[in-house]
Amino acid sequence: MVKSMTGYGRARETRNGRDITVEVRGVNNRYLDVTVKLPRAYIFTEDAVKRRVQSAVSRGKVDVFISIDAAGADATVVSVNEPLAASYLAALQTIVSLGGASMRGEYSAADVARFPDVLTVTKAEEDLESLQADVCAVADEALAAFNAMRAVEGEKLAEDIGARLTEIEALTGKVEQRSPETVREYREKLTARMQEALQSTTIDESRILTEAAIYADKIAVDEETVRLRSHVSQLRSMLASDEPMGRKMDFLIQEVNRESNTVGSKCNDVDIARVVVALKAEVEKIREQVQNIE
């Protein structure tokens, strides 16, 4: 199945209290170029995401944008500085003993907790492997949407290219039909010129045949039209392939253009020249479309 290099995919999911959003955008490029943009705190997931993209895409400029809202995943840990709390208690008991009966000697846990540094609040350590797995899972969803869009666009490209290949085959057929006629017309013109030059109706027929044969060999495009049909057949096979074929198609369409130029340079005929112009126009349109294929 042909896929376009242009596409967009987006996925959003809440995993383990984190709201993760991944957007994937792709445009044409000769090779695969992947850029991942995400919050600095989660930069450790970049390589894993790139590997996901590389397994799903073979060519194109792919940008991946990741945003993570971890407000729901923020877990805190409250710890007690036991030695310090014990020191405070001991100090309080000492103060009570110094004050005698006039001082209250009962203190609650809340009283001790109010003293500096008795309680410490810290953020719980994140499970980096779990976080990376969550990000990659959402990235996979975005890539699936991205590839689905590329497949739809690729189907349209394949339809358009297929129709143009059919037109190329029809134009090639016109060249094949017209080419022998140019030889016959040349022979008739050559005969008329020789009769006029010799002022006689009696001419050397073998000379005419020889000249016509030389001309026919000079303008023969059989090899070119055979190769044109072969290239068209190969392009059709590539359109039906499940493998990325963009580069191969790009190379092959250049060969089609080369054969078209050869046909145009060989045939000194107005009708064939018109056909070649139309042929090259179709080739150029296909070449532009092929630039979008993965």
N, C-alpha and C positions, 0 to 999 in steps of 0.2 A: 504494500500500500504506500503510495506516494504521500509524503508529509511536507508541508510548508515549513520554512524556517521561522516564519512570522506567527506569533501566537501569544496568548495571555492566559494565565491560570491563577486562581486565588483560592485559598482555603483558610478557614478560621476555626479553631477548636480550643476548648478549655480542658487542659490536662493537668491534674494534680494541683489545681488552684491557680494555674497560669493560663492567661488568655494569650494564645499564640496565633499570629496571623502571618501567612507566607504568600507573597505575590511573585509570580514568575513571568518575565517578559522576554520575548525572543525576536531578533531581527536577523537579516541576512548577514552572513560572514563566510569567508572562505574556509576557515577552520573553526573548531569549537573554542570559544572564549567565554569563560564563566566568571562572573563577579557576584560575590555574596556580600550584602550590606546588612549588618545587624548591630544591636547595642554592644558597646565595648565589653560589658560585663559577661557577655555570652560569646565572645570571639572564639572560644575553644570549640564551638560547634561548627565553625566555618568549613574545615576540611571534610567533615562527615557529610555536610550538605552538598559540597562540591562533588563528592563521590556519587551521591544520589543523582545529581544532574548528569554527570558523565555516563552513568549507566542507562539513562533514559533518553539522552540526546547525543547525536553524533556530530552535528555541525550547526554553527550559528553563533551569534552574540547573545548570550543568555544572562540576564540580570535577575538576581534573586533578592527580594527585600523582605526582611524578617523583623517583626515587632513583637515584643514580649511584655505583657503586663503581669507582673508577679505579685501584685498587691494581695491577691487571695492566697498566695503560697507563703507569705511572710510568717514564719513561725518563730516565736521568741522563747528563750529559756531564762528562767529566774533562778539564780543560784545564791546560796547563803555562804558568806565568808564566816565559817564557824569559828576559827580562832579569834577573829576580830570581835564577833558577837560575844564570845566567852570573855574576852578582855573587857568589853563594855559592862557586862554583868558584874564581873569582879570589881570593876571600878565603882559601879553603883552601890554594890554591897559595902564597899569600903567607906563611901560617902555616908551611907546610912549609919554605919557603926560609929562614925565620927560625930554624927549629929545627935545621937542618942534617941530617946523616946519621942522627941519632938518631930522626927522625920518619918515619913511613910516608907516602909520597906518592901512594898509589893509593886512589881512592875510587870506589865503585860508584854506579850510578844510584839504587839504593835509599837510599844514604846521603844523597844530595842531596835526594831526595824527602821525607825526614823533616823537613827544615827547614821552618819555618812559611811558609805561603802559596805554596810552590812549586807545589803541586797544588791546584786548585780544583774542587770537585764542585758542579754546578748541575743543576736539573731542566730537561729539554728543553722548549722552547716548544711549546705545544699548537696543533694545527691547528684553529682555532675553527670554520671552515666545515665541516670533516669531522665534528667533534663535533656540531654543530647538525644536520647531515644524519642522523647516527646516532640522535640523540634523536627527531627527527621521524619517522624510519622506524619506530621502536618505538611511538611515539604513534599512528601510522596503524594499526598492528596492534591496539592497544588500542581505538581508535575503531571498527574493524571488528567487534570482539567486542561492543562497547557497542551498536552499531547492530543487530547480529544479535539481541541480547537484546530491544531495544526493538521490533523487528519481530515477534518471537514474542508479546510482551505486546500489541502493537497488533492482532495477528490475533484475540486473545481479546476485546479490546475491541470490535472490529468485529463479531464474532459476536454478542456480547451486545446491542450497539446495534441490529444488524439484526433480532434477534428482538423487541426492544421496538418497533421501527418497525412490524413486522408486527402487533403487538398494537394499536398506535395506529390502524393502518388498519382493523382489525376493530372497534375501539370507535367510530371515525368512521362506519363502516357502520351500527352500531346507532343512532347519533344520526340519521343520514339516514333510517333505517327508522322510527324512532319519531316524528320531528318531524311528519310529516303526520297521524299518529294523534292527536297533541295538538290539532290544529286541528279534526278531526272530533269529538273528545270535547267540545271547547269549544262547537262549534255545537250539539251535542245538549243540553248543559247550559243553554246560552243559550235554546234553544227551550223547554225544560221550565220555566225560570224565567219566561219571558214568558207562557207558558200559565197558569202558576200566578198570576201577577200580574194577568192580564187575565180570569182565570176563563172562558176561552173556548178552544175548539180551533181557532178561526179566527184566525190571526195573519198579519202581513205578512211573507211569505217573503222578499221583497226586502230587508227590514230585517235579517233574520237573516243573509242572504248578505253584506250590506254589513258588518255587525259582525264576521262570521267572517273576511271578507277583511282588515279592519283588524287583527284579532288575528293572522292568519296573517302579514301583512307585518311586524308588530311582533316576532314570535318567529322569523321566518325565519332559518335559519342556513346556507342554501345556500352563500353566499359564503364563510363561515368554513370549512365542510367542504371546499370546493374548494381553498381555500388550504392547509388542513391536508394534504390529499393532495399538493398541489404541493410543500410543504415536505418531506414525507416522501420524495418522489421525489428532490428535490435532495440530501437527506441521504444517500440510498443512493448517488447518483452520487459524492458526496464520499468515502464510505467506499471506493469503488473507485479513487479517484484516486491517482496516484503523488506528487502535490504535497502539502506540509503544509497541512492543512485545519482544524486545531484552532480557530483564531479564527473562521473562517467558520461552522463548525458550532456554535460557542458562540453566535454571533449568531442563527443560524437557529433553534436550539432555543428561544431566547427568544421568537421570533416564534410558534413552535408553542404555547408556553405562553400567549402573549397571545390567540391564537385560541381556545384551550381556555377561557380565562376569559370571553371574549365569549359563547361558546356557553352556558356556565353561567349567565351573567347574563341572557341572552335567554329561555332556556327555563324557564318556571315549571312544571316537571314533575319528579316524584320520580324516575321511572325514568331520565330523561335526566341528572338531577343525580347519580345513582349512577354513570352512565357517565362523566360529566365528572370525578368524583373519581378513578375508576380511570385515566382518561386523564392527568390531571395527575400522578398517582403515577408513571406510566411516563415522562412528560416529565421529572420531577425526577430519576429514576434515570439517564436518558440524559444530563441536564445534568451530573450528577456524573461520569459516565464521560468525557464530552467534555473535562472539565478535565484529564484525563490525556493527551489526544491532542496530538501536536506540531502 
